[in-house]
Amino acid sequence: MEVKNKVKTLNDYETVYILKPEMSEDNVLNLLNKYQGILIDSQAKNIFIQNRGRRHLSYPIKKYHDGIYVQMNYSANGEVVKNLEREMRFEDSVLRILTMKQNEQN
């Protein structure tokens, strides 16, 4: 019986997450490095992270009216996204997560 190597294609993703507003800059930086490390360990490519800063929310999330927005763009497969989001869900400081697959422009 022959086992075929399944080649996992890399797709471009954008993950935006909102952190609690009372987090210190050091704690925010630690989380950024933690999630970047997960992407690097998972062999994601073209990792680009931006701290968008503290913004007012359109509606309260978990009784918070402000949040710290962070945007991550990277190329990876679906398993990497699933693992990253699972790690984010375990973190109490993360209020909301949104990951979008980017369309390819031809």
C-alpha positions as CSV (number, residue, x, y, z in Angstrom):
1,M,0.0,0.0,0.0
2,E,1.4,3.3,-1.1
3,V,1.0,6.4,1.1
4,K,0.8,9.6,-0.9
5,N,2.5,12.8,0.5
6,K,-0.2,15.3,0.9
7,V,1.1,18.7,-0.1
8,K,-0.5,21.5,2.0
9,T,-0.9,24.7,0.1
10,L,-0.3,28.0,1.7
11,N,-3.0,30.5,1.7
12,D,-2.9,34.2,2.7
13,Y,-4.7,35.0,5.9
14,E,-5.4,38.1,8.0
15,T,-6.2,37.7,11.6
16,V,-7.4,40.6,13.6
17,Y,-7.9,40.3,17.4
18,I,-9.0,42.7,20.1
19,L,-7.3,42.7,23.5
20,K,-8.6,44.1,26.8
21,P,-7.8,47.9,27.1
22,E,-6.2,47.7,30.5
23,M,-3.3,45.6,29.3
24,S,0.1,47.2,29.7
25,E,2.5,47.6,26.7
26,D,4.7,44.9,28.0
27,N,1.8,42.4,28.2
28,V,0.7,43.3,24.7
29,L,4.2,42.8,23.4
30,N,4.5,39.5,25.1
31,L,1.3,38.3,23.5
32,L,2.4,39.6,20.1
33,N,5.6,37.6,20.4
34,K,3.8,34.5,21.7
35,Y,1.5,34.4,18.6
36,Q,4.3,35.3,16.3
37,G,6.3,32.4,17.7
38,I,3.3,30.0,17.1
39,L,3.3,31.1,13.5
40,I,7.1,30.7,13.1
41,D,7.0,27.3,14.8
42,S,4.2,26.2,12.4
43,Q,6.3,27.3,9.4
44,A,4.0,30.2,8.4
45,K,5.6,32.5,5.8
46,N,5.4,36.3,5.1
47,I,4.4,37.2,8.7
48,F,3.5,40.8,9.2
49,I,2.1,42.1,12.5
50,Q,0.7,45.6,13.3
51,N,-0.4,46.9,16.6
52,R,-3.3,49.1,15.6
53,G,-3.6,50.6,19.0
54,R,-6.5,51.3,21.4
55,R,-9.8,52.0,19.7
56,H,-13.4,52.6,20.7
57,L,-15.6,49.6,20.0
58,S,-18.9,50.1,18.1
59,Y,-20.7,48.0,20.8
60,P,-19.6,46.6,24.1
61,I,-17.8,43.2,24.1
62,K,-17.7,41.6,27.5
63,K,-18.6,44.9,29.1
64,Y,-15.6,46.7,27.5
65,H,-16.1,49.8,25.3
66,D,-12.5,50.1,24.2
67,G,-10.0,47.5,22.9
68,I,-6.4,47.2,21.6
69,Y,-6.5,46.0,18.0
70,V,-3.8,43.8,16.5
71,Q,-3.6,42.7,12.9
72,M,-1.5,39.8,11.6
73,N,-1.0,38.9,7.9
74,Y,0.6,35.6,7.0
75,S,0.7,32.7,4.6
76,A,-0.1,29.3,6.1
77,N,-2.3,26.3,5.8
78,G,-5.7,25.8,7.6
79,E,-4.2,23.7,10.4
80,V,-1.9,26.6,11.4
81,V,-5.0,29.0,11.6
82,K,-6.9,26.4,13.7
83,N,-4.0,26.0,16.1
84,L,-3.5,29.8,16.4
85,E,-7.1,30.5,17.1
86,R,-7.3,27.7,19.7
87,E,-4.3,29.3,21.5
88,M,-6.0,32.7,21.4
89,R,-9.3,31.4,22.8
90,F,-7.5,30.1,25.9
91,E,-6.1,33.6,26.6
92,D,-8.4,35.7,28.8
93,S,-7.0,39.0,27.5
94,V,-8.4,38.3,24.0
95,L,-11.9,39.7,23.6
96,R,-12.5,38.9,19.9
97,I,-10.8,37.0,17.0
98,L,-11.5,37.3,13.3
99,T,-9.5,35.4,10.6
100,M,-10.2,36.0,7.0
101,K,-8.7,34.2,4.0
102,Q,-7.4,36.8,1.5
103,N,-8.4,36.6,-2.1
104,E,-5.7,36.1,-4.7
105,Q,-5.4,39.1,-7.0
106,N,-4.6,38.2,-10.6
